[in-house]
């Protein structure tokens, strides 16, 4: 297998969104009132070249996000909490083609969640099967989805994802999982916290595990510290998820790759685990791009 990181532009959010902002009832308010912005952060998507077919994890953002009126100005988050920079050539479709891969050959598109910076590139994959957790799809759809900050009115009219229930049992300390590939080496994990229906994707390379973690945290250090972000409405669930991910990383060499961590691409290139393993368990490097 080969794994590619694709950066579809950059995004800046409030500093308190990245690193937490107080108790649950005031969390989003404190985030939006923050005067400090992060530096521009990568918007990462992932491509897995698998013998059973190409797998894309998240689709990144669209250049249409720069169009006037694309984001609802009535929504306080889009008015106060986010800035994006995406060009047409940075969208996931053209970038796949530059890798010598075709969007038409993608078998599965797994969406960790349906926030716009993860689902903005849906239109590039009209022939693929989309997989999204049933709870995420329910929360993101319709008028209430818009209130929650999703953009269902921007999804392609043909978008009809397969709802996923993680009912294949636990994946180590992760309570709910679903095997995706027949080989059992790509697994969807229920990792709620950032959103109620958030999923991550575990890629088992034998001696190492690559964890495509979506927005479980904004950086690896925040996962290691168990710090929930500033937009979750359920910090206890988010912290339980982070604790389970840390337990996974302690149990075997795990390359942890959240979507907005500036170090994720470097860690993938160097296959750098989140937690240093005993010398006897140091993994043999594999060629992964």
Order of alpha helices (4+ residues) and beta strands (2+ residues): beta-alpha-alpha-beta-beta-alpha-beta-alpha-beta-alpha-beta-alpha-alpha-beta-beta-beta-beta-beta-alpha-alpha-beta-alpha
